[in-house]
């Protein structure tokens, strides 16, 4: 959340013991589930997605339910461990579960 705040996003945190129902309600495919789920101007943002990618999503407004970074790749926002960063993809997803690569990092 610090990454988003540092990049000008207002963040409201809600802690839940079980995010499963929330992820299901917003159509997050099980294969893309991460530890964080956010709602940003009508889109779902799942996992450790860079702020620059969220800004791109909001600028382009593609016809998708949201974007996701599966897992917790080293070097993604919040996962800067000082070790070697991993290559990772940001994926779009729609309500039917179809995914496509939106960006690579």
C-alpha positions in Angstrom: 0.0 0.0 0.0 2.9 2.3 0.6 3.9 2.1 -3.1 0.4 3.3 -4.1 0.4 6.1 -1.5 3.8 7.2 -2.6 2.5 7.5 -6.1 -0.4 9.7 -5.3 -3.2 7.1 -4.8 -5.6 7.4 -1.9 -5.7 4.0 -0.2 -8.4 2.8 2.2 -7.5 -0.5 3.8 -10.0 -3.0 4.9 -8.8 -6.2 6.6 -10.7 -9.4 6.0 -10.0 -12.9 7.2 -11.3 -14.5 4.0 -10.8 -12.7 0.7 -12.2 -15.6 -1.3 -15.8 -14.2 -1.5 -14.5 -10.7 -2.4 -12.3 -12.1 -5.2 -15.2 -14.2 -6.5 -17.6 -11.3 -6.5 -15.3 -9.2 -8.7 -14.3 -12.1 -11.0 -10.7 -12.6 -10.1 -9.6 -16.0 -11.6 -8.3 -18.4 -9.0 -5.0 -18.7 -11.0 -4.4 -14.9 -10.5 -5.3 -14.6 -6.9 -2.8 -12.7 -4.8 -2.6 -11.4 -1.3 -4.1 -8.0 -2.1 -7.3 -7.0 -3.9 -8.1 -3.4 -4.7 -10.9 -1.7 -6.4 -9.8 1.3 -8.5 -12.3 3.3 -10.5 -14.4 0.3 -11.6 -11.4 -2.1 -12.0 -10.0 -4.8 -9.8 -6.3 -4.7 -9.1 -5.0 -7.9 -7.8 -1.5 -8.5 -6.3 1.6 -6.4 -6.5 0.8 -4.2 -9.6 3.0 -1.2 -10.2 1.3 2.3 -9.9 2.4 3.1 -13.5 0.4 0.2 -14.8 -2.7 1.2 -12.8 -2.4 4.7 -14.3 -2.1 3.2 -17.8 -5.2 1.1 -17.1 -7.2 4.2 -16.0 -6.0 6.1 -19.0 -6.7 3.4 -21.6 -9.9 2.1 -20.0 -9.8 -1.4 -21.7 -12.9 -3.6 -21.6 -11.6 -5.9 -18.8 -12.6 -6.6 -15.2 -9.1 -5.9 -14.0 -5.4 -6.5 -13.9 -3.3 -8.8 -11.8 0.3 -9.8 -10.9 0.1 -13.5 -9.8 2.2 -14.5 -6.9 4.7 -12.2 -5.3 7.6 -11.8 -7.7 10.8 -10.3 -6.3 11.2 -6.7 -7.5 7.5 -6.0 -7.9 6.1 -3.2 -5.7 6.3 -4.2 -2.1 8.6 -7.1 -2.9 11.8 -5.2 -3.3 13.9 -7.5 -1.2 17.3 -6.3 -2.3 17.8 -9.6 -4.2 17.7 -10.1 -7.9 14.3 -8.9 -9.4 12.3 -11.5 -11.3 10.7 -10.9 -14.7 6.9 -10.8 -14.3 3.8 -10.1 -16.3 0.8 -7.9 -15.5 -2.3 -9.7 -16.9 -5.7 -8.4 -17.7 -8.7 -10.6 -17.0 -12.4 -10.5 -17.9 -15.4 -11.9 -16.1 -15.2 -15.2 -18.0 -11.7 -15.7 -16.8 -9.9 -14.9 -20.0 -6.4 -13.5 -19.5 -4.0 -11.6 -21.6 -0.6 -10.1 -21.0 -0.9 -6.3 -20.5 2.6 -5.5 -19.6 5.9 -7.2 -18.8 8.4 -6.0 -16.2 
